[in-house]
């Protein structure tokens, strides 16, 4: 029904490197996979996706979004990213035929 799905890439901003995961997100305690709520289901479903930067926080941290497509639609996803000026400018490239998929 839809060609692409756009969602947040993670549920939390960057956390200290000495912590394996953020213990609190949006004021709520979370477990070790709480930050991955937007990506885990896409992996299980076999969707292809790209994570792209969309903004920076005041302290220069990154905020990203993931663009997802149905299994096997990798090239359609890359073509979309190549056609979008902002995504094209960050260096998304379409593989050449001699590069294995």
GIHUDA-V107310 format. One line per field, one symbol per residue. phi: phi as a letter, one per 20 degrees, with the letter a starting at -180 (. if undefined). psi: psi as a letter, one per 40 degrees, with the letter a starting at -180 (. if undefined). A space follows every 50 residues. Layout:
phi = ???
psi = ???
This chain:
phi = .cfccdbgebebfgdgfedfaffcclndfcefdgfdgedgfffffmfebc dcfcacegemfecccdddcfgndgfffffgffeegffffeofcefegeef f
psi = didihhiidieiihihdehdihdhhfehhiadedeededdddddeeiiih hihdiiidfeiihiihhiiihefdddddddddehddddeeehihiidehi .
